[in-house]
Amino acid sequence: MNTKSLLLIAALLASGAAQAVTASNTFQVTATVISSCTVSGTALNFGNTIDPLAAAVPLDATSTLSVTCSNTTPYTVALNAGSNAGGASNFSARAMKAGSRSLAYQLYLDTGRSSVWGDGTASSATVAGTGTGSVQTLSIYGRLPSLANVAPGAYTDTVTVTITY
């Protein structure tokens, strides 16, 4: 054998002995995305200049709630009876107050004002939905059933909105 052939064989043998050895494995990549919801609302205003002698009754008004829930998250929206109702679940006695004077009102789920929006107990219903990740708008339909014998004043109430998801 000539020198060139020996060098070629030596080079091949040396390159085989210097080859790298590899090993592999796997690892997990994780993230936990939680369900999340927010809710906000606009004031329900029956008016600032209601003349009890001239106003047609019932007097109706609407308001909106903006609900944002993470995509595919089921939710339920409930309204309490308000801070002047005389009991946590007395939906038939929702009232606004001006000092010690009261003005009865009601909140409904529908434009026909036939289904009282409450917390899901007794004769009150709630609104259920499924989140999309974007804002969903819900309407609240309010009604002042009567203005008979109402004294002048600025009447208010505070209603708590609860979203369960």
Backbone torsions as a table, in degrees:
resi	resn	phi	psi	omega
1	MET	NA	145.4	-178.7
2	ASN	-89.4	171.5	-175.5
3	THR	-66.3	-36.0	-179.8
4	LYS	-64.3	-41.5	179.5
5	SER	-67.3	-41.0	178.9
6	LEU	-63.8	-40.5	178.8
7	LEU	-65.2	-38.2	179.4
8	LEU	-66.4	-43.1	178.3
9	ILE	-65.0	-41.0	179.6
10	ALA	-64.6	-40.1	179.7
11	ALA	-66.0	-40.9	178.2
12	LEU	-65.4	-41.7	179.0
13	LEU	-66.1	-40.1	-178.8
14	ALA	-68.4	-39.2	-178.4
15	SER	-69.3	-32.5	177.4
16	GLY	-68.5	-35.3	-178.8
17	ALA	-75.4	-21.0	-175.9
18	ALA	-99.2	5.7	-179.8
19	GLN	-63.9	142.1	-179.8
20	ALA	-77.3	147.7	176.0
21	VAL	-105.7	136.2	-179.5
22	THR	-118.6	156.7	173.6
23	ALA	-140.0	151.9	179.1
24	SER	-139.0	162.1	178.2
25	ASN	-156.3	-179.2	178.9
26	THR	-124.7	163.7	171.9
27	PHE	-144.5	156.2	-178.4
28	GLN	-88.9	146.1	169.7
29	VAL	-117.6	124.7	-174.6
30	THR	-132.0	156.6	170.9
31	ALA	-154.9	138.3	177.1
32	THR	-112.4	114.5	179.2
33	VAL	-98.5	124.8	-178.0
34	ILE	-93.8	159.5	171.4
35	SER	-74.0	143.1	-178.2
36	SER	-149.8	143.2	177.3
37	CYS	-143.0	149.9	170.1
38	THR	-133.8	153.7	177.7
39	VAL	-144.1	140.8	174.1
40	SER	-145.4	160.4	-177.5
41	GLY	-141.8	162.9	174.3
42	THR	-100.4	155.7	-179.6
43	ALA	-65.1	142.4	173.5
44	LEU	-96.0	112.4	-173.3
45	ASN	-117.7	115.6	178.2
46	PHE	-78.9	-10.8	179.0
47	GLY	132.3	157.6	-178.6
48	ASN	-104.7	-9.8	-178.4
49	THR	-135.9	60.5	-179.3
50	ILE	-82.8	120.9	175.3
51	ASP	-94.8	109.4	-175.6
52	PRO	-64.6	-17.1	179.4
53	LEU	-89.1	-20.7	-175.7
54	ALA	-114.4	-18.8	-175.5
55	ALA	-71.7	138.1	174.1
56	ALA	-75.6	137.0	176.5
57	VAL	-120.6	147.7	2.9
58	PRO	-70.8	155.6	178.4
59	LEU	-105.2	122.3	-174.6
60	ASP	-109.0	151.4	175.4
61	ALA	-151.5	160.3	177.4
62	THR	-129.4	159.4	177.3
63	SER	-144.3	168.2	178.4
64	THR	-129.5	149.2	170.5
65	LEU	-111.9	140.2	174.6
66	SER	-109.5	116.4	-178.0
67	VAL	-112.2	128.7	174.0
68	THR	-126.8	117.0	176.8
69	CYS	-125.9	148.6	178.0
70	SER	-58.0	151.7	-175.7
71	ASN	-52.4	133.1	178.5
72	THR	70.6	7.7	179.7
73	THR	-82.4	118.3	176.2
74	PRO	-74.5	143.3	-179.5
75	TYR	-143.5	162.8	174.2
76	THR	-135.0	134.4	179.7
77	VAL	-111.7	125.3	-179.8
78	ALA	-122.3	152.2	174.9
79	LEU	-120.6	135.4	176.9
80	ASN	-79.5	-179.9	-175.7
81	ALA	-78.0	-6.6	-178.8
82	GLY	98.4	165.5	-175.2
83	SER	-80.0	-9.1	-177.8
84	ASN	-114.1	13.9	-172.5
85	ALA	-78.2	-13.4	-179.4
86	GLY	80.1	22.8	178.5
87	GLY	160.9	145.7	-173.7
88	ALA	-59.9	-32.2	-177.0
89	SER	-123.1	29.4	179.6
90	ASN	-91.4	71.9	-174.8
91	PHE	-67.8	-23.8	179.2
92	SER	-74.9	-11.7	-176.9
93	ALA	-117.7	31.4	175.4
94	ARG	-59.8	137.0	-178.0
95	ALA	-151.2	145.5	168.5
96	MET	-96.0	152.4	-179.0
97	LYS	-125.1	146.2	168.5
98	ALA	-129.4	96.3	-172.3
99	GLY	66.5	-123.7	179.5
100	SER	-93.6	-3.2	-179.2
101	ARG	-86.7	147.0	-178.3
102	SER	-120.0	151.4	174.1
103	LEU	-135.5	111.3	-176.7
104	ALA	-70.4	144.1	175.5
105	TYR	-150.9	171.5	176.8
106	GLN	-145.2	153.9	177.8
107	LEU	-116.9	136.5	-174.1
108	TYR	-129.2	160.2	177.5
109	LEU	-85.1	-22.0	-169.0
110	ASP	-127.7	157.9	-179.1
111	THR	-64.5	-28.2	177.7
112	GLY	-76.8	-7.5	178.1
113	ARG	54.0	51.8	179.6
114	SER	-113.2	-18.1	-177.6
115	SER	-118.0	111.1	-177.7
116	VAL	-67.3	132.0	177.1
117	TRP	-88.7	117.9	-178.9
118	GLY	-139.1	-144.4	-177.3
119	ASP	-104.9	11.4	177.7
120	GLY	92.9	-3.5	178.1
121	THR	-98.3	165.4	176.9
122	ALA	51.0	-128.0	-177.2
123	SER	-100.3	27.8	179.3
124	SER	-113.6	150.4	-177.5
125	ALA	-117.7	170.4	177.2
126	THR	-127.1	174.3	176.2
127	VAL	-110.3	130.6	177.6
128	ALA	-112.9	148.8	178.1
129	GLY	-159.9	-177.0	177.2
130	THR	-130.6	129.0	-177.8
131	GLY	-64.9	150.7	178.0
132	THR	-118.7	-6.1	-173.6
133	GLY	90.0	-8.4	178.0
134	SER	-117.4	167.7	179.6
135	VAL	-67.3	133.4	172.8
136	GLN	-117.6	134.5	-176.1
137	THR	-103.5	131.2	177.1
138	LEU	-117.8	138.1	178.9
139	SER	-96.2	140.5	172.6
140	ILE	-111.7	128.7	-178.6
141	TYR	-108.3	114.3	-177.9
142	GLY	-103.9	155.5	178.9
143	ARG	-147.5	131.9	166.3
144	LEU	-96.2	110.3	-174.5
145	PRO	-73.0	-26.8	-175.8
146	SER	-155.0	150.6	173.5
147	LEU	-120.1	12.3	-178.3
148	ALA	-62.1	129.8	176.3
149	ASN	61.1	23.8	179.6
150	VAL	-82.2	129.5	177.6
151	ALA	-82.4	147.5	177.2
152	PRO	-59.5	146.6	177.8
153	GLY	162.2	169.1	176.7
154	ALA	-98.1	104.0	-175.1
155	TYR	-92.5	137.8	179.1
156	THR	-143.1	160.0	172.0
157	ASP	-151.1	159.6	176.2
158	THR	-122.7	122.5	179.2
159	VAL	-109.2	134.0	178.5
160	THR	-94.4	129.0	176.4
161	VAL	-98.0	130.1	177.4
162	THR	-122.4	127.4	175.3
163	ILE	-111.7	125.5	179.9
164	THR	-110.0	129.8	-178.5
165	TYR	-144.6	NA	NA
